[in-house]
Structure formats: C-alpha cells, structure tokens
C-alpha cells in the first residue's frame, strides 16, 4: 500500500512539475530582477529635474468650482500658473483669470521637456488615443511624447494640458514591464492581478510543493 502511494505521489509530482516548471522559472527570474534593481531608476527619477518655483498670485482668480472635489495649483511654463478643478469624472484646467487652459503646442512641450528632464529632447509626438499595454497606460490623454533623436529609448510623457511630467520610460522600465507581465500572467494590459491563469498556476504550484513534501515523508527514513 505504501509503495503504491509513493508511486502515485511520484507520478503526480512529476507531471505537476513539468506543467508548472516554466512559470516557476518566470516567477523566480522576475522576482530576482524586482529584488535587485532600484525602482527609482526604473521610474526614470535620475532624468527628472527639480520642480519649478514660481510666485503665485491668485488675487484675480475666478473658476467654476461648484462640483469640485479638489483644486490643484501648478506651474506649467515659466511664470505661468495653471489651476486644475478636480470633479467626479474629470479634471478641468484653467488660467487664473478663469479662461480655459489651451493645450501645449509642440514647441512648448519641448520647452517643458528641457525644464523638467535632462533628455535634451528635440522630438515631440502628440498622443490622443489610448493603446492597451502602452507605456503611458492609465494616464489622461492627450499627452506629448518627447525624446531625443539619438536616444529614442528614453522618453518622457507630458500632459498636454497641465504640463505635468507624468512618466519617464527607459529600457529598465520596459524590462520591468515585460517581467511584470510574466509575473502576474497578464499579457495584455499588464495591470490585472488575479487573472485566471495566475490563480490556476498558483494552485498547481502549491500542489507540486505538497506532493513533493508528501513524497519525502512517505519514503523510508534510510532513503531520506
């Protein structure tokens, strides 16, 4: 009876290990990467410049704030103050005098890139459509994607209205993003934790470990 149980455990353990081996390797490699790389480097913190400091005069300010949950005051271009009125569904941006804030043009986007990053950007691409799994996913559109011709792998994304530097993307971030998709087993938008695949392989990996422990315990002491 004991020998028959050992054979069954050995067979179950073998097949479970074969099925889960690749994903276990992916979890291990991605975990090592996450543990050893500096997350601030991944986020491009070394390319960000200190925030601009501009005197703020709101004595003539007038905005519609009836449905506001929060009011944001930001520096955009040098000596330009902008006001964001956060509503339940969107954030509307104004000049202090109450006029709707116009979007940045290409020249202004590159000027801001020079003030807020060290990329020496000379190219700007206007983005108006969201793409699944994109580098700027989760950010409000439209955006300016700015970069230097000679170094297109490092880019910055600037909110076309508020002028906020919302993201810096580099090669390290792309590796992080790729390994993260393997880690959580979400290969589309790469943001969904708790996918069916992840749950399935987590259970299978647990069963593999349990079968291995049970197999060890079932062996005679002299074979352990």
C-alpha positions in Angstrom: 0.0 0.0 0.0 2.8 2.4 0.9 4.7 1.6 -2.2 1.6 2.2 -4.4 1.1 5.6 -2.7 4.7 6.5 -3.3 4.3 5.7 -7.0 1.2 7.8 -7.3 2.8 10.7 -5.5 5.9 10.4 -7.6 3.8 10.4 -10.8 1.6 13.4 -9.7 4.7 15.3 -8.6 6.5 14.7 -11.9 3.6 15.8 -14.1 2.7 18.8 -12.0 6.4 19.9 -12.0 6.6 19.5 -15.8 3.5 21.7 -16.3 4.5 24.4 -13.8 8.3 24.4 -14.4 8.3 27.2 -17.0 6.1 29.5 -14.9 8.0 28.8 -11.7 11.2 29.8 -13.6 9.5 33.0 -14.8 8.4 33.9 -11.2 11.9 33.2 -9.9 13.7 35.3 -12.6 11.3 38.2 -12.4 11.4 38.1 -8.6 15.2 38.3 -8.7 15.0 41.3 -11.1 12.5 43.1 -8.9 14.6 42.5 -5.8 17.9 43.8 -7.1 17.0 46.7 -9.4 16.4 50.2 -7.9 12.7 51.1 -8.5 13.5 54.8 -8.7 15.9 54.1 -11.6 13.2 52.1 -13.3 10.9 55.1 -13.0 13.5 57.4 -14.5 13.9 59.5 -11.4 17.5 60.3 -12.5 16.2 62.1 -15.6 13.8 64.4 -13.7 14.8 68.0 -12.9 13.8 69.8 -9.7 10.3 71.4 -9.8 10.0 74.9 -11.0 9.4 77.6 -8.4 7.2 80.5 -9.5 5.5 83.2 -7.3 1.8 82.5 -7.3 -0.7 85.4 -7.4 -4.4 84.3 -7.2 -5.8 87.7 -6.4 -7.7 87.8 -9.7 -8.6 84.1 -9.8 -12.1 83.0 -10.8 -13.0 79.5 -11.6 -16.2 77.4 -11.6 -15.9 75.1 -8.6 -19.4 74.1 -7.9 -18.8 70.4 -8.4 -15.1 70.4 -7.4 -13.7 67.9 -5.0 -10.2 69.3 -5.1 -8.4 72.3 -6.6 -4.8 71.9 -7.9 -2.4 74.8 -8.5 0.6 74.0 -10.7 3.4 75.7 -12.6 3.3 74.9 -16.3 5.6 77.1 -18.4 8.0 79.6 -16.6 5.9 82.2 -14.7 2.7 80.5 -15.9 0.4 79.3 -13.1 -2.5 77.0 -14.0 -5.4 75.8 -11.9 -7.0 72.3 -12.1 -10.5 71.8 -10.8 -11.0 68.1 -10.0 -14.5 66.9 -10.5 -16.1 63.5 -10.1 -15.4 62.5 -13.7 -12.6 64.7 -14.9 -10.1 67.5 -14.1 -10.6 70.8 -15.9 -7.7 73.2 -16.3 -7.9 77.0 -16.2 -5.8 80.1 -16.3 -6.0 82.1 -13.0 -8.4 84.5 -14.7 -10.9 81.7 -15.3 -10.2 81.2 -19.0 -10.0 77.5 -20.2 -6.3 76.5 -20.4 -5.2 75.8 -24.0 -3.2 72.7 -24.7 0.6 72.9 -25.1 1.9 73.1 -28.7 5.0 71.2 -29.9 7.4 74.0 -29.1 6.0 74.4 -25.6 6.2 70.7 -25.0 9.8 70.6 -25.9 10.5 73.7 -23.8 8.9 71.9 -20.8 10.9 68.8 -21.5 14.0 70.8 -21.2 12.9 72.3 -17.9 11.6 69.1 -16.3 14.1 66.5 -17.7 17.7 66.1 -18.8 16.8 64.3 -22.0 17.7 67.2 -24.3 14.6 66.3 -26.3 14.3 67.5 -29.8 11.2 65.5 -31.0 7.7 65.6 -29.8 4.8 63.3 -30.8 1.2 64.1 -29.9 -0.8 61.2 -28.5 -4.6 61.3 -28.4 -5.6 57.6 -28.4 -5.1 55.0 -25.7 -3.4 51.7 -26.5 -3.7 48.6 -24.5 -0.5 47.8 -22.7 1.1 51.1 -23.8 3.9 52.8 -21.8 1.5 55.6 -20.9 -1.4 53.4 -19.9 -3.5 54.9 -17.1 -2.6 58.5 -17.9 -5.1 61.0 -19.0 -4.9 62.0 -22.7 -3.8 63.9 -24.7 -0.1 63.6 -24.0 3.2 64.7 -25.6 5.8 62.0 -26.0 9.2 63.8 -26.1 12.6 62.3 -26.7 16.0 62.9 -28.3 16.6 61.5 -31.9 19.9 60.0 -30.8 18.4 58.3 -27.8 14.8 57.3 -28.6 14.8 54.5 -26.0 14.4 57.0 -23.2 11.2 59.1 -23.4 9.1 61.4 -21.3 5.3 61.8 -21.3 4.0 65.3 -20.6 0.3 66.0 -20.0 -0.7 68.2 -23.0 -2.9 70.4 -20.8 -1.5 70.7 -17.3 2.2 70.3 -18.4 2.8 67.7 -15.7 5.6 65.2 -16.4 3.5 62.1 -15.9 6.1 59.4 -16.8 9.6 58.7 -17.9 10.3 55.4 -19.7 13.6 53.7 -20.3 15.0 50.3 -21.1 15.0 49.2 -17.5 11.3 50.1 -17.2 10.5 48.1 -20.3 12.3 45.0 -18.9 10.4 45.6 -15.6 7.1 45.8 -17.5 7.8 42.6 -19.5 8.8 40.6 -16.4 5.8 42.0 -14.5 3.5 40.7 -17.2 5.1 37.2 -16.8 4.9 37.5 -13.0 1.2 38.3 -12.9 0.4 36.3 -16.1 -1.4 39.2 -17.7 0.0 39.7 -21.2 -2.4 42.4 -22.5 -2.8 45.4 -20.3 -0.3 44.1 -17.7 -2.3 45.6 -14.8 -4.7 42.9 -13.8 -3.6 41.0 -10.8 -5.7 37.8 -10.1 -6.1 36.5 -13.6 -7.5 33.0 -14.1 -4.1 31.8 -15.3 -2.4 33.2 -12.2 -4.9 31.5 -9.9 -4.6 28.2 -11.8 -0.8 28.1 -11.8 -0.6 29.2 -8.2 -2.8 26.3 -7.2 -0.8 23.9 -9.4 2.5 25.1 -7.9 1.1 24.6 -4.4 0.0 21.1 -5.2 3.5 20.4 -6.7 5.1 21.5 -3.4 2.6 19.5 -1.3 3.2 16.4 -3.4 7.0 16.8 -3.0 6.7 17.1 0.8 4.3 14.1 0.9 6.7 12.1 -1.2 9.6 12.9 1.1 7.6 12.0 4.2 6.4 8.7 2.7 10.0 7.5 2.0 11.6 5.2 4.5 14.0 7.1 6.8 17.1 5.4 5.4 16.2 6.9 1.9 15.5 10.5 3.0 
